[in-house]
Amino acid sequence: MKRILFTLLTCALTVWGAAAQTVPDTLLFVFKLHGQTRRFEMSFEQRQDSIRLTWGIERKLKWLSGSYTMTPEGVENGSSLSFLQPEDKRHIVMPAGETVYLIGRKAYRTLKATRRMAYNRTVYRLLDADGRALGLPLLHVRDEAEGEEMWILDYPALPLVWRMKDNPLEIDWTVQTME
């Protein structure tokens, strides 16, 4: 019995390790807002139970950068997606219930279990999981009230909002790999 459990644990860790390597160090977020396009380089780093997002963009031949740190409470139980605009040299610790560019793990688990989740005081319904990014499925959800759509990376450690469309704030984005 111990040998079977050890084998199962080894297989699980191998699969988890392979999946963990599918998310590159740096991703390119392409934002569309009021007819303008901005490309931000973003990297996510797990720091104990928190996640730090470091961003950067070249503007007028100058490199601008900053970071957002999501608290352990936000990473696990976050229920609000922040749309705080990046400001050069600002290193912001997010409030406990907020996340940036990803959903809280509890909301992710709820979405997987019930095909629905509440985020930003809005109910989203899972439409499909046909799309793929980084070799992983994308969970395609739609806001039942206003029609906003998100594609969320089906990855429990980092349920990243890979794409956002028809956001009521008109902040839409798509993630691309850096190549």
Secondary structure as GFF3:
##gff-version 3
##sequence-region A 1 179
A	DSSP	alpha_helix	2	20	.	.	.	ID=ss1
A	DSSP	beta_strand	27	33	.	.	.	ID=ss2
A	DSSP	beta_strand	36	47	.	.	.	ID=ss3
A	DSSP	beta_strand	50	59	.	.	.	ID=ss4
A	DSSP	beta_strand	62	70	.	.	.	ID=ss5
A	DSSP	alpha_helix	72	77	.	.	.	ID=ss6
A	DSSP	beta_strand	80	81	.	.	.	ID=ss7
A	DSSP	beta_strand	91	93	.	.	.	ID=ss8
A	DSSP	beta_strand	98	99	.	.	.	ID=ss9
A	DSSP	alpha_helix	105	114	.	.	.	ID=ss10
A	DSSP	beta_strand	116	119	.	.	.	ID=ss11
A	DSSP	beta_strand	122	128	.	.	.	ID=ss12
A	DSSP	beta_strand	132	133	.	.	.	ID=ss13
A	DSSP	beta_strand	136	143	.	.	.	ID=ss14
A	DSSP	beta_strand	149	153	.	.	.	ID=ss15
A	DSSP	beta_strand	161	165	.	.	.	ID=ss16
A	DSSP	beta_strand	172	177	.	.	.	ID=ss17
###
